[in-house]
Amino acid sequence: MAKIVLDVPDISCEHCQKAIEGALNNEPGVTSAKVDVPTKKVYLDYNPGQISLGQVKTILDDEGYPVAGETPA
């Protein structure tokens, strides 16, 4: 299991939170995705054997929320 914090500057509201959490939490390999709207961060627990960080970033791009950076959790 891996944990990472993603910086997503386009997060601005509860709708953004629901869209991101809905998209990621339905993906195989994602244990938990939680959005903190005020800090514009996504806290992600995932299994790198099932889903890569690149795949996560592509999902977020497709939802309209590009990742600006990441830090280990």
MMTF fields as JSON, N, C-alpha, C and O atoms, coordinates in Angstrom:
{
  "mmtfVersion": "1.0.0",
  "mmtfProducer": "UNKNOWN",
  "numBonds": 291,
  "numAtoms": 292,
  "numGroups": 73,
  "numChains": 1,
  "numModels": 1,
  "chainsPerModel": [1],
  "groupsPerChain": [73],
  "chainIdList": ["A"],
  "bondAtomList": [4, 2, 8, 6, 12, 10, 16, 14, 20, 18, 24, 22, 28, 26, 32, 30, 36, 34, 40, 38, 44, 42, 48, 46, 52, 50, 56, 54, 60, 58, 64, 62, 68, 66, 72, 70, 76, 74, 80, 78, 84, 82, 88, 86, 92, 90, 96, 94, 100, 98, 104, 102, 108, 106, 112, 110, 116, 114, 120, 118, 124, 122, 128, 126, 132, 130, 136, 134, 140, 138, 144, 142, 148, 146, 152, 150, 156, 154, 160, 158, 164, 162, 168, 166, 172, 170, 176, 174, 180, 178, 184, 182, 188, 186, 192, 190, 196, 194, 200, 198, 204, 202, 208, 206, 212, 210, 216, 214, 220, 218, 224, 222, 228, 226, 232, 230, 236, 234, 240, 238, 244, 242, 248, 246, 252, 250, 256, 254, 260, 258, 264, 262, 268, 266, 272, 270, 276, 274, 280, 278, 284, 282, 288, 286],
  "bondOrderList": [1, 1, 1, 1, 1, 1, 1, 1, 1, 1, 1, 1, 1, 1, 1, 1, 1, 1, 1, 1, 1, 1, 1, 1, 1, 1, 1, 1, 1, 1, 1, 1, 1, 1, 1, 1, 1, 1, 1, 1, 1, 1, 1, 1, 1, 1, 1, 1, 1, 1, 1, 1, 1, 1, 1, 1, 1, 1, 1, 1, 1, 1, 1, 1, 1, 1, 1, 1, 1, 1, 1, 1],
  "groupList": [{"groupName": "MET", "atomNameList": ["N", "CA", "C", "O"], "elementList": ["N", "C", "C", "O"], "formalChargeList": [0, 0, 0, 0], "bondAtomList": [1, 0, 2, 1, 3, 2], "bondOrderList": [1, 1, 2], "singleLetterCode": "M", "chemCompType": "L-PEPTIDE LINKING"}, {"groupName": "ALA", "atomNameList": ["N", "CA", "C", "O"], "elementList": ["N", "C", "C", "O"], "formalChargeList": [0, 0, 0, 0], "bondAtomList": [1, 0, 2, 1, 3, 2], "bondOrderList": [1, 1, 2], "singleLetterCode": "A", "chemCompType": "L-PEPTIDE LINKING"}, {"groupName": "LYS", "atomNameList": ["N", "CA", "C", "O"], "elementList": ["N", "C", "C", "O"], "formalChargeList": [0, 0, 0, 0], "bondAtomList": [1, 0, 2, 1, 3, 2], "bondOrderList": [1, 1, 2], "singleLetterCode": "K", "chemCompType": "L-PEPTIDE LINKING"}, {"groupName": "ILE", "atomNameList": ["N", "CA", "C", "O"], "elementList": ["N", "C", "C", "O"], "formalChargeList": [0, 0, 0, 0], "bondAtomList": [1, 0, 2, 1, 3, 2], "bondOrderList": [1, 1, 2], "singleLetterCode": "I", "chemCompType": "L-PEPTIDE LINKING"}, {"groupName": "VAL", "atomNameList": ["N", "CA", "C", "O"], "elementList": ["N", "C", "C", "O"], "formalChargeList": [0, 0, 0, 0], "bondAtomList": [1, 0, 2, 1, 3, 2], "bondOrderList": [1, 1, 2], "singleLetterCode": "V", "chemCompType": "L-PEPTIDE LINKING"}, {"groupName": "LEU", "atomNameList": ["N", "CA", "C", "O"], "elementList": ["N", "C", "C", "O"], "formalChargeList": [0, 0, 0, 0], "bondAtomList": [1, 0, 2, 1, 3, 2], "bondOrderList": [1, 1, 2], "singleLetterCode": "L", "chemCompType": "L-PEPTIDE LINKING"}, {"groupName": "ASP", "atomNameList": ["N", "CA", "C", "O"], "elementList": ["N", "C", "C", "O"], "formalChargeList": [0, 0, 0, 0], "bondAtomList": [1, 0, 2, 1, 3, 2], "bondOrderList": [1, 1, 2], "singleLetterCode": "D", "chemCompType": "L-PEPTIDE LINKING"}, {"groupName": "PRO", "atomNameList": ["N", "CA", "C", "O"], "elementList": ["N", "C", "C", "O"], "formalChargeList": [0, 0, 0, 0], "bondAtomList": [1, 0, 2, 1, 3, 2], "bondOrderList": [1, 1, 2], "singleLetterCode": "P", "chemCompType": "L-PEPTIDE LINKING"}, {"groupName": "SER", "atomNameList": ["N", "CA", "C", "O"], "elementList": ["N", "C", "C", "O"], "formalChargeList": [0, 0, 0, 0], "bondAtomList": [1, 0, 2, 1, 3, 2], "bondOrderList": [1, 1, 2], "singleLetterCode": "S", "chemCompType": "L-PEPTIDE LINKING"}, {"groupName": "CYS", "atomNameList": ["N", "CA", "C", "O"], "elementList": ["N", "C", "C", "O"], "formalChargeList": [0, 0, 0, 0], "bondAtomList": [1, 0, 2, 1, 3, 2], "bondOrderList": [1, 1, 2], "singleLetterCode": "C", "chemCompType": "L-PEPTIDE LINKING"}, {"groupName": "GLU", "atomNameList": ["N", "CA", "C", "O"], "elementList": ["N", "C", "C", "O"], "formalChargeList": [0, 0, 0, 0], "bondAtomList": [1, 0, 2, 1, 3, 2], "bondOrderList": [1, 1, 2], "singleLetterCode": "E", "chemCompType": "L-PEPTIDE LINKING"}, {"groupName": "HIS", "atomNameList": ["N", "CA", "C", "O"], "elementList": ["N", "C", "C", "O"], "formalChargeList": [0, 0, 0, 0], "bondAtomList": [1, 0, 2, 1, 3, 2], "bondOrderList": [1, 1, 2], "singleLetterCode": "H", "chemCompType": "L-PEPTIDE LINKING"}, {"groupName": "GLN", "atomNameList": ["N", "CA", "C", "O"], "elementList": ["N", "C", "C", "O"], "formalChargeList": [0, 0, 0, 0], "bondAtomList": [1, 0, 2, 1, 3, 2], "bondOrderList": [1, 1, 2], "singleLetterCode": "Q", "chemCompType": "L-PEPTIDE LINKING"}, {"groupName": "GLY", "atomNameList": ["N", "CA", "C", "O"], "elementList": ["N", "C", "C", "O"], "formalChargeList": [0, 0, 0, 0], "bondAtomList": [1, 0, 2, 1, 3, 2], "bondOrderList": [1, 1, 2], "singleLetterCode": "G", "chemCompType": "PEPTIDE LINKING"}, {"groupName": "ASN", "atomNameList": ["N", "CA", "C", "O"], "elementList": ["N", "C", "C", "O"], "formalChargeList": [0, 0, 0, 0], "bondAtomList": [1, 0, 2, 1, 3, 2], "bondOrderList": [1, 1, 2], "singleLetterCode": "N", "chemCompType": "L-PEPTIDE LINKING"}, {"groupName": "THR", "atomNameList": ["N", "CA", "C", "O"], "elementList": ["N", "C", "C", "O"], "formalChargeList": [0, 0, 0, 0], "bondAtomList": [1, 0, 2, 1, 3, 2], "bondOrderList": [1, 1, 2], "singleLetterCode": "T", "chemCompType": "L-PEPTIDE LINKING"}, {"groupName": "TYR", "atomNameList": ["N", "CA", "C", "O"], "elementList": ["N", "C", "C", "O"], "formalChargeList": [0, 0, 0, 0], "bondAtomList": [1, 0, 2, 1, 3, 2], "bondOrderList": [1, 1, 2], "singleLetterCode": "Y", "chemCompType": "L-PEPTIDE LINKING"}],
  "groupTypeList": [0, 1, 2, 3, 4, 5, 6, 4, 7, 6, 3, 8, 9, 10, 11, 9, 12, 2, 1, 3, 10, 13, 1, 5, 14, 14, 10, 7, 13, 4, 15, 8, 1, 2, 4, 6, 4, 7, 15, 2, 2, 4, 16, 5, 6, 16, 14, 7, 13, 12, 3, 8, 5, 13, 12, 4, 2, 15, 3, 5, 6, 6, 10, 13, 16, 7, 4, 1, 13, 10, 15, 7, 1],
  "groupIdList": [1, 2, 3, 4, 5, 6, 7, 8, 9, 10, 11, 12, 13, 14, 15, 16, 17, 18, 19, 20, 21, 22, 23, 24, 25, 26, 27, 28, 29, 30, 31, 32, 33, 34, 35, 36, 37, 38, 39, 40, 41, 42, 43, 44, 45, 46, 47, 48, 49, 50, 51, 52, 53, 54, 55, 56, 57, 58, 59, 60, 61, 62, 63, 64, 65, 66, 67, 68, 69, 70, 71, 72, 73],
  "secStructList": [7, 3, 3, 3, 3, 3, 3, 7, 6, 6, 7, 7, 1, 2, 2, 2, 2, 2, 2, 2, 2, 2, 2, 2, 2, 6, 1, 6, 6, 3, 3, 3, 3, 3, 3, 3, 6, 6, 6, 6, 3, 3, 3, 3, 3, 3, 7, 6, 6, 6, 1, 7, 2, 2, 2, 2, 2, 2, 2, 2, 2, 2, 2, 6, 7, 7, 7, 7, 3, 3, 3, 3, 7],
  "xCoordList": [0.841, 0.0, 0.891, 1.944, 0.455, 1.2, 0.268, -0.942, 0.86, 0.103, 0.811, 2.038, 0.004, 0.574, -0.419, -1.629, 0.123, -0.716, -0.504, 0.624, -1.598, -1.535, -1.985, -2.999, -1.232, -1.611, -2.443, -1.964, -3.688, -4.612, -5.187, -6.208, -4.538, -4.915, -6.315, -6.836, -6.934, -8.261, -9.404, -10.568, -9.102, -10.149, -10.647, -9.862, -11.972, -12.491, -13.786, -14.212, -14.419, -15.735, -16.093, -15.341, -17.264, -17.749, -18.013, -17.843, -18.426, -18.635, -17.321, -17.297, -16.233, -14.915, -14.578, -14.118, -14.819, -14.541, -15.294, -14.703, -16.594, -17.41, -16.978, -16.948, -16.641, -16.214, -14.917, -14.796, -13.955, -12.652, -12.782, -12.308, -13.415, -13.567, -14.372, -14.045, -15.413, -16.22, -15.429, -15.539, -14.63, -13.84, -12.761, -12.565, -12.067, -10.945, -11.391, -10.83, -12.38, -12.779, -13.438, -13.61, -13.808, -14.385, -13.34, -13.671, -12.1, -11.033, -10.453, -10.175, -10.266, -9.585, -8.175, -7.448, -7.809, -6.481, -6.466, -5.492, -7.532, -7.616, -8.343, -9.515, -7.644, -8.229, -9.038, -10.131, -8.494, -9.161, -8.646, -7.441, -9.583, -9.238, -10.092, -11.32, -9.429, -10.128, -9.605, -8.396, -10.533, -10.182, -10.338, -11.341, -9.318, -9.403, -9.51, -8.523, -10.734, -10.991, -10.141, -9.526, -10.076, -9.302, -7.824, -7.251, -7.208, -5.783, -5.556, -4.422, -6.643, -6.572, -5.687, -4.875, -5.864, -5.059, -5.953, -7.072, -5.412, -6.065, -5.165, -3.997, -5.718, -4.99, -5.375, -6.535, -4.38, -4.647, -3.919, -2.708, -4.676, -4.118, -4.416, -5.567, -3.374, -3.593, -2.59, -1.575, -2.899, -2.031, -1.322, -1.949, -0.02, 0.693, 0.767, 1.091, 0.468, 0.421, -0.849, -0.919, -1.847, -3.117, -3.35, -3.979, -2.849, -3.028, -1.779, -1.265, -1.307, -0.093, -0.456, -1.594, 0.515, 0.318, 0.001, -0.788, 0.607, 0.321, -1.135, -1.754, -1.682, -3.097, -3.994, -5.0, -3.626, -4.392, -4.385, -5.424, -3.216, -3.111, -3.944, -4.557, -3.969, -4.776, -6.257, -6.998, -6.695, -8.093, -8.442, -9.485, -7.568, -7.824, -7.812, -8.635, -6.89, -6.868, -8.188, -8.762, -8.663, -9.913, -11.107, -12.079, -11.032, -12.108, -11.972, -12.873, -10.837, -10.616, -9.839, -9.891, -9.112, -8.356, -6.901, -6.533, -6.077, -4.683, -3.895, -4.117, -2.979, -2.132, -0.921, -0.229, -0.666, 0.465, 1.708, 2.82, 1.533, 2.679, 2.209, 1.013, 3.175, 2.832, 3.923, 5.087, 3.517, 4.452, 4.048, 2.859, 5.024, 4.682, 3.859, 4.082, 2.935, 2.086, 2.738, 2.18],
  "yCoordList": [-1.171, 0.0, 1.24, 1.266, 2.242, 3.497, 4.647, 4.58, 5.7, 6.907, 8.087, 8.181, 8.993, 10.176, 11.328, 11.124, 12.536, 13.737, 14.453, 14.786, 14.685, 15.332, 16.783, 17.075, 17.688, 19.098, 19.302, 19.074, 19.733, 19.926, 21.346, 21.554, 22.314, 23.719, 24.097, 25.133, 23.288, 23.628, 23.207, 23.422, 22.614, 22.274, 23.575, 24.357, 23.8, 25.051, 24.907, 25.857, 23.729, 23.635, 22.181, 21.253, 22.018, 20.691, 19.842, 18.624, 20.475, 19.73, 19.089, 17.929, 19.856, 19.332, 18.116, 17.086, 18.265, 17.192, 15.93, 14.853, 16.048, 14.882, 14.256, 13.031, 15.083, 14.564, 13.772, 12.681, 14.32, 13.656, 12.385, 11.324, 12.486, 11.307, 10.228, 9.047, 10.608, 9.633, 8.923, 7.708, 9.685, 9.086, 8.15, 7.06, 8.56, 7.755, 6.588, 5.498, 6.793, 5.72, 4.546, 3.486, 4.712, 3.611, 2.824, 1.84, 3.241, 2.581, 1.404, 1.528, 0.254, -0.863, -0.437, 0.172, -0.755, -0.41, 0.837, 1.082, 1.637, 2.821, 2.429, 2.054, 2.518, 2.19, 3.36, 3.18, 4.567, 5.76, 6.994, 7.17, 7.848, 9.154, 10.18, 10.115, 11.13, 12.173, 13.525, 13.737, 14.438, 15.774, 16.763, 16.761, 17.614, 18.726, 19.999, 20.474, 20.545, 21.697, 22.915, 23.505, 23.322, 24.539, 24.482, 25.493, 23.303, 23.191, 22.743, 22.738, 22.365, 21.907, 20.664, 20.556, 19.739, 18.509, 17.272, 17.268, 16.22, 14.914, 13.953, 13.771, 13.342, 12.365, 10.987, 10.583, 10.269, 9.028, 7.851, 7.897, 6.795, 5.5, 4.553, 4.408, 3.911, 3.047, 1.897, 1.914, 0.906, -0.24, -0.079, -0.243, 0.24, 0.464, -0.767, -0.652, -1.943, -3.151, -3.226, -3.998, -2.428, -2.437, -1.167, -1.211, -0.046, 1.223, 2.073, 2.177, 2.673, 3.487, 4.942, 5.365, 5.681, 7.109, 7.806, 8.75, 7.347, 7.902, 7.712, 8.608, 6.536, 6.284, 7.205, 7.713, 7.414, 8.309, 9.719, 10.377, 10.18, 11.521, 11.641, 12.68, 10.592, 10.598, 10.689, 11.416, 9.964, 10.02, 11.444, 11.975, 12.056, 13.424, 14.406, 15.32, 14.225, 15.07, 14.953, 15.954, 13.709, 13.473, 14.121, 14.498, 14.25, 14.897, 16.426, 17.138, 16.922, 18.363, 18.929, 20.129, 18.054, 18.471, 17.995, 16.993, 18.697, 18.272, 18.392, 19.297, 17.462, 17.424, 18.319, 18.199, 19.224, 20.149, 19.613, 20.058, 18.658, 18.107, 17.058, 16.895, 16.353, 15.34, 15.253, 15.56, 14.825, 14.606, 13.314, 13.006, 12.552, 11.354, 11.715, 12.75, 10.867, 11.124, 10.572, 10.689],
  "zCoordList": [0.0, 0.0, 0.0, 0.636, -0.71, -0.778, -0.422, -0.633, 0.122, 0.459, -0.175, -0.161, -0.737, -1.367, -1.237, -1.131, -1.248, -1.225, -2.555, -2.919, -3.275, -4.578, -4.463, -3.829, -5.075, -5.138, -6.402, -7.512, -6.225, -7.349, -7.246, -6.591, -7.887, -7.694, -8.171, -7.759, -9.022, -9.538, -8.619, -8.958, -7.468, -6.5, -5.875, -5.339, -5.949, -5.41, -4.613, -3.956, -4.664, -4.028, -3.716, -4.013, -3.111, -2.761, -4.006, -3.971, -5.1, -6.344, -6.805, -7.214, -6.733, -7.098, -6.225, -6.717, -4.933, -3.99, -4.368, -4.431, -4.621, -4.96, -6.278, -6.4, -7.268, -8.569, -8.451, -9.008, -7.729, -7.587, -6.753, -7.16, -5.601, -4.742, -5.451, -5.34, -6.174, -6.902, -7.98, -8.145, -8.716, -9.794, -9.252, -9.79, -8.202, -7.705, -6.833, -6.935, -5.986, -5.077, -5.785, -5.184, -7.05, -7.823, -8.599, -9.259, -8.528, -9.278, -8.5, -7.308, -9.168, -8.508, -8.097, -8.882, -6.892, -6.388, -5.533, -4.822, -5.584, -4.731, -3.452, -3.48, -2.347, -1.048, -0.52, 0.017, -0.675, -0.157, -0.876, -1.058, -1.282, -1.84, -1.116, -1.147, -0.463, 0.27, -0.18, -0.282, -0.447, -0.915, 0.23, 0.944, 0.39, 1.336, 0.497, -0.064, 0.422, -0.444, -0.067, -0.956, 1.212, 1.537, 1.141, 0.734, 1.259, 0.921, -0.523, -1.003, -1.221, -2.614, -2.746, -3.664, -1.815, -1.807, -1.836, -1.323, -2.458, -2.485, -1.721, -2.067, -0.682, 0.126, -0.393, -0.317, -0.925, -1.642, -1.007, -0.787, -0.715, -0.328, -1.481, -1.892, -2.002, -3.165, -3.199, -2.503, -4.02, -4.207, -5.553, -6.599, -5.541, -6.797, -7.696, -8.878, -7.146, -7.965, -8.805, -9.761, -8.451, -9.181, -9.992, -11.049, -9.507, -10.211, -9.993, -8.879, -11.076, -10.973, -10.684, -10.885, -10.217, -9.987, -11.307, -11.34, -12.379, -13.703, -14.095, -14.669, -13.781, -14.072, -13.244, -13.74, -11.992, -11.123, -11.71, -11.765, -12.147, -12.724, -14.0, -14.243, -14.81, -16.033, -15.697, -16.359, -14.681, -14.251, -13.825, -14.207, -13.035, -12.588, -13.763, -13.811, -14.703, -15.905, -16.665, -17.094, -16.824, -17.55, -16.861, -17.515, -15.538, -14.773, -14.787, -14.344, -15.299, -15.362, -14.188, -13.919, -13.483, -12.309, -12.425, -11.812, -13.2, -13.35, -12.046, -11.241, -11.867, -10.67, -10.892, -11.903, -9.935, -10.048, -9.345, -9.633, -8.422, -7.72, -6.724, -6.484, -6.152, -5.155, -4.103, -4.359, -2.909, -1.817, -1.117, -1.029, -0.619, 0.134, 1.38, 2.008, 1.71, 2.894, 4.143, 5.234]
}
